[in-house]
Amino acid sequence: MEQLIIYLARALVDQPDQVSLRASDVEGARLYELKVAPEDVGKVIGRDGRTVGALRTLLGAAAQKQGQKVRLEIQDDRRQQPQAATPAPATAPQGQ
């Protein structure tokens, strides 16, 4: 299963050497956490999540054939980066 995920992810991204996969057992299922370069996250997720949805469908079918349950999550490091504090936008006084 791991080989399938890595193969598909590397085929989708611009930086295949940045693809990594971590697996763990969670709540009776195998959890796969896929990490790619920050610039490639959008390519793996796809428009409206269609690409990651297709990946999950393929993995679900392969896992079911083996009598397993799997989950796939995409690690998005872009959200975890500290952001610079930005001042709140000033609101203009409303006239009467």
WOJOZI-V353285 format. One line per field, one symbol per residue. psi: psi as a letter, one per 30 degrees, with the letter a starting at -180 (. if undefined). A space follows every 10 residues. Layout:
# WOJOZI-V353285
psi=???
This chain:
# WOJOZI-V353285
psi=eeeeeeeeee fflfiffgkl kkklkkhglk kkjkklkeff eeeeelkgge eeeeeeeeee eeeeegglkl kkkkkjfeff kkkkkkkkkk kkkkl.
